Amino acid sequence: MRRLGQLEAEIMDRFWRWNRPATVREVVDDIQLHRDVAYTTVTTVTTILFHKGHLTRTRDGRIWMYKAAATREAYAAALMEDGLEASEDRQGVLVRFVENLDDEEIAALRTALRSAGKRDKP
């Protein structure tokens, strides 16, 4: 999975934070609180995000309502998986990754590993 570009990330951030369907107009209005952006540019990038599978959309009359297809965490996990696949030594990559975690993150990882182990047992 390719990393999101700057405007793609700004758009997706809104959908992930809002966790609800929204229009391009809502996204444009929110981005414009911080910087100028053209409605047509956001429309184009939102359509691209839809075609890439990052957004879903439904019609509400004449307007498209967009929503994130997956969570921010699922997107980040897919990027991490791509990072693992970039090396011939997946275990080595995991070791290096864990070495950079703080105590709280290591505790969360231990909890996740215990949970994953319980799912594997009949």
C-alpha positions in Angstrom: 0.0 0.0 0.0 1.4 3.4 -1.0 1.6 6.1 1.6 -1.0 8.8 1.2 0.1 12.1 -0.3 -0.3 15.4 1.7 -3.8 16.3 0.5 -4.9 12.7 0.6 -3.8 12.4 4.2 -5.6 15.7 5.1 -8.8 14.4 3.5 -8.6 11.0 5.1 -7.8 12.6 8.5 -11.2 14.3 8.4 -13.0 11.1 7.6 -11.2 9.1 10.3 -11.8 11.8 13.0 -15.4 12.4 12.0 -16.2 8.7 11.7 -19.3 9.5 9.6 -20.3 10.1 6.1 -19.5 13.6 4.8 -19.6 15.6 1.6 -16.7 17.1 -0.3 -18.1 20.6 0.7 -17.7 19.7 4.4 -14.1 18.6 3.8 -13.2 21.7 1.8 -14.8 24.0 4.5 -12.8 22.3 7.2 -9.5 22.4 5.4 -10.1 26.0 4.5 -10.1 26.8 8.2 -6.3 26.2 8.0 -5.4 27.0 4.4 -6.8 27.7 1.0 -7.8 24.7 -1.2 -9.9 24.5 -4.3 -13.2 22.7 -4.2 -12.4 21.0 -7.5 -9.0 19.8 -6.2 -10.6 18.2 -3.2 -13.3 16.6 -5.4 -10.6 15.1 -7.6 -8.5 13.8 -4.8 -11.6 12.4 -2.9 -12.7 10.6 -6.1 -9.2 9.1 -6.4 -9.3 8.0 -2.8 -12.6 6.3 -3.5 -11.2 4.5 -6.6 -8.2 3.4 -4.5 -10.5 1.8 -1.9 -9.8 4.2 0.9 -13.3 5.7 0.8 -16.8 4.4 0.2 -19.6 6.5 -1.2 -23.3 6.6 -1.5 -25.7 9.0 -3.2 -27.9 11.3 -1.1 -30.0 13.0 -3.8 -27.5 14.6 -6.2 -24.6 14.6 -3.6 -22.1 11.9 -3.0 -21.6 11.1 0.7 -18.1 9.7 1.4 -17.0 7.6 4.4 -13.7 6.0 5.3 -13.6 2.4 4.1 -11.3 1.3 7.0 -10.0 2.8 10.2 -6.8 4.8 10.5 -5.4 1.9 12.5 -6.1 -0.6 9.7 -4.4 1.8 7.2 -1.3 2.1 9.5 -1.3 -1.7 10.0 -1.3 -2.2 6.2 1.7 0.2 5.9 3.5 -1.8 8.6 2.8 -5.0 6.7 4.3 -3.4 3.6 7.3 -2.5 5.6 7.8 -6.1 6.7 7.5 -7.3 3.1 10.2 -4.9 2.0 12.8 -7.0 3.8 13.9 -10.6 3.3 14.3 -10.8 7.1 10.8 -10.1 8.5 11.9 -11.3 12.0 14.8 -8.9 12.0 12.5 -6.0 11.0 10.1 -6.9 13.8 13.0 -7.0 16.3 14.2 -3.6 15.2 10.7 -2.2 15.4 10.2 -3.5 18.9 13.5 -2.0 20.0 12.1 1.4 19.2 8.9 1.0 21.3 8.4 2.6 24.7 7.2 0.7 27.8 3.6 1.5 27.2 3.7 0.3 23.6 5.5 -2.9 24.6 2.8 -3.5 27.1 0.1 -3.0 24.4 2.0 -5.4 22.1 2.2 -8.0 24.8 -1.6 -7.7 25.3 -2.2 -8.0 21.6 0.1 -11.1 21.4 -1.7 -12.8 24.2 -5.1 -12.0 22.6 -3.9 -13.4 19.2 -2.6 -16.5 21.0 -6.0 -17.1 22.5 -7.8 -16.9 19.1 -5.5 -19.6 17.7 -6.4 -22.1 20.4 -9.5 -24.3 19.9 
